Every structure is written in C-alpha cells, then in structure tokens.
C-alpha cells in the first residue's frame, strides 16, 4: 500500500493560492502601515525627529520602487512564482528580526531587508495573478487585494493598540509568521513554473533586462501611463501618510482614537477594493479609474478649504478618500495588465509597480518638507493636484 500523500490538489487549487496571496497582502500591508501610523511616537522612542522618521517611510518606498522594477524583469527570466516566493521569505525574515531592534540604525537595517522582500513580491504579484487567474473580470484580483484592506483594518488598529501598551514590535513578528504560512502554500506552486534561466549568467540576464525595458519603453503610451501611476500614488501617500501625523501633531489626539479611525478606513478599503473588481467587470475599467481620480482630487480640495471642524471634517475626508482610492485599485491593474502583449507583461507590470512606489516615496518626502510650515491644508492641495494631473495622464495613456 502506497502511504505517500498526494499534494497535487493543493498545487492545482486556485482557491488555496488566492488565500495564500491574500494572506501575503494582509501581512505586508499591516507591517508597512503600522510604521506609518506609529511614526510620530516611534520616532520619539528611537531618538529622531518626525521628519527623519518620515524619511524612513520614503526610503522604504524607494526600495519598493527599485525592487519592483527589478522583480518585474525577473518575472520574465525566472518566473513570477519563484520571484514572489523568494520575496515572501526575505520579507518574513526581516519582520522576524524587528523585535530585536535596539536603536535607530538597527531599525533602518531591518526595514531595508523587509523592503527588499516586499519589493520582490510587488514586482511579481501582478504577473503571477495574470497567469493563474482570469483578470478580465477583476473579481479574483479584487478579493486578493482586499487582503490589504483587511491588514489596514485589523492589523494596523491592533498594532497601534499594542504599541500604546509597549508591545508594538510583536506585530512585526506576527506578520512574519503569517508570511511563513503563505510561503507553505506558495512552495507547492513555485516549482510548477518550468521556466529555465537563459544562458549567459548574470551578464545574459542584464542584457535581457535592458532589452525588456527598451521594448516596454517603445510603447507610445508608456510614459503617460508611468506618469499617471507616479502621481496617483504620490497623492495617495500625501493623504495616508500624513493623516496620522495631523491627528497626533496638529489635532493633539491619542493613539486609541487613531486606531478606531484606521480600523474604519481599513474596513472601507477592504469592501471597496473587492467592489472595485466588480465595477471593472460591469463598466469600463478606464472610466472607473478616471471618476475615482476626479473624486479624490475634489475631496482633498474640500479638505484644504473647510477647516471649521478639523476633527470631524478631516476624518470624513480621510475615510471618503480611502474609499475612492480603494475603488480604483483593481480597475487600474485590470487596465495596465491588459495594455501590453503577454511577452512583455512582466517588465511592464514591474515598471508600473516601480513608478507607483516612486510616487509614494516622492509624495512622502515632499509632504515631510511641507507639513511643518504649511500643515494639512497645503498637503491636501498638493495631493489634489497630483490626483487631477494623474487623471489627465491616465486618459492620455489609455483613452477616455
């Protein structure tokens, strides 16, 4: 009697793979946003100013940008299953080291390591999903990406509450453990990709990277699409990164209330991200994205003008802004994933992920310079301009 266990059904199951990717999104989003929300207090604990702490957020985004670009080309070289799996292992290892942080320098080191793994996941996730799932409807994509909303809902709120009780570092260890569970599922999938590394070693791979990026750059809409992605994420960063700073430093409110608001925002994001996939299936995805960008811009303009009730008004602007940003997440990926031939998909999606992370880094860095002298109104106006300019570039790239 053969006592061997057949795990082939696990490898073939799209449901279990989607669950592993959902868990990956949950853990990575939680750990990234906990740092953002915790930064006003974390910077003080580490003995640095808030501007320096915001610089760490920008550095993390830069690492994601560069790594996503490299990871996108690696998809065409080694296959997205392997790229994502390696990224999950590296990010999980970095998160497991967070509880041992004792100074600012060690914090930077573990954030860099985690960012490198996160970047590989970001560079390979879209390509992996486009190969394993049908993206034209956007429903599966929306549900997987809703893991990010769940991370912002439960993960960030719990992380802030734990941080307020002196146990914030344990959130990162838990996220590392969740990535370990996700890797167990990805392990069954990774070796299905029969792709063989091309001959020539590192030199051959660098040549292939050059050719892939040159091919992507030849598309007439490439630069407009990249600008749209950059500005879209810059506007999002200006709202998401600096709302916690405004809550703490300008409004003088505590961590408990912020955790409740972030919980509400994450719940909204989880629902709207999944709903955005359904909208992309029912309406033209480009129209959904354009309307969302216009609404985001108008909301931030309103946030900059009406300051009579700062607490109530800015909280409402934040929650509505999260909703509009989440609704376009899935439609954006449906549009960009179908814009180029499949042979160039890895490089193209990696480039778009890199531009988005570069926008997030640029928005965070610019906001750190403007927040002290101008406050939240200047942040909101700048974010609104970024969204409106992004809508213009997006329309030029993909049509109206």
Secondary structure as GFF3:
##gff-version 3
##sequence-region A 1 400
A	DSSP	alpha_helix	8	12	.	.	.	ID=ss1
A	DSSP	alpha_helix	14	46	.	.	.	ID=ss2
A	DSSP	alpha_helix	50	78	.	.	.	ID=ss3
A	DSSP	alpha_helix	80	97	.	.	.	ID=ss4
A	DSSP	three_ten_helix	98	100	.	.	.	ID=ss5
A	DSSP	alpha_helix	104	132	.	.	.	ID=ss6
A	DSSP	alpha_helix	139	150	.	.	.	ID=ss7
A	DSSP	pi_helix	151	155	.	.	.	ID=ss8
A	DSSP	alpha_helix	156	164	.	.	.	ID=ss9
A	DSSP	alpha_helix	169	190	.	.	.	ID=ss10
A	DSSP	alpha_helix	201	217	.	.	.	ID=ss11
A	DSSP	alpha_helix	222	245	.	.	.	ID=ss12
A	DSSP	pi_helix	246	250	.	.	.	ID=ss13
A	DSSP	alpha_helix	255	282	.	.	.	ID=ss14
A	DSSP	alpha_helix	285	305	.	.	.	ID=ss15
A	DSSP	alpha_helix	310	337	.	.	.	ID=ss16
A	DSSP	three_ten_helix	342	344	.	.	.	ID=ss17
A	DSSP	alpha_helix	345	398	.	.	.	ID=ss18
###
